[in-house]
Amino acid sequence: MALAKRKPPKERTGTPIENRNFLAPTGFRFSIKRCPAATFFCNKANIPSLDLGIAQQPTYFKDIDRPGDKIQFGDLTITFLVDEDLVNYMEIQKWIRGLGFPENFDQFGDMAKEAIIGPQGKFTDIFSDGTLQILSSNNIPKYQVVFKELWPYSLSTISFDATDTDIEYFTADVSFKYNIYNLTDIRNNPL
């Protein structure tokens, strides 16, 4: 009589997951090539939302919703601890000031001088790629979210308050726009 062999979890109905460990909110590492100081102290990051537009098919009665054809990507927001010398805060602030040149055109020129000029004469250093690594329950990188051509558009305030009795170190939020993000394995193979 042959012994019955149990099927692997993927082949059994009702049990499609092999790894039953849960994703931990502390299991991440974030990096941006252009801002190493800000990302070193990063303590919050998100995988942005993904929204598919909706097209409406008109009918004589109720309009019917159908899948649209354009995807909207949400913003990437990170929170980082601000160092005492404001090095990481100023990295982001100088980047935003260089993009928006609030006082004079030289601010953009100063940023452009540091930029790398790529194909077709484009300034490739105005934008930066970023990577959010997702770690396993053993803190080993398993997956990554790769962001292409990030640029910051919002940097939060730092509010000083002499009436605080407990010292909580400053954090700053920075929000980014980007062209696209993709989820990959650690070798950059698409999931």
ZIMOCOR-V183303 format. One record per run of one state. SS is the DSSP state (H for helix, E for strand, - for the rest). FROM is the first residue (numbers start at 1). LEN is the number of residues. If there is no record, write none. Layout:
ss->[SS:SS]
from->[FROM:FROM]
len->[LEN:LEN]
//
This chain:
ss->[-:H:-:E:-:H:-:E:-:E:-:E:-:E:-:H:-:H:-:E:-:H:-:E:-:E:-:E:-:E:-:E:-:E:-]
from->[1:9:12:28:33:36:41:42:45:50:58:64:74:76:82:87:101:106:115:117:118:119:122:123:124:128:136:141:156:171:178:180:186:190:191]
len->[8:3:16:5:3:5:1:3:5:8:6:10:2:6:5:14:5:9:2:1:1:3:1:1:4:8:5:15:15:7:2:6:4:1:1]
//
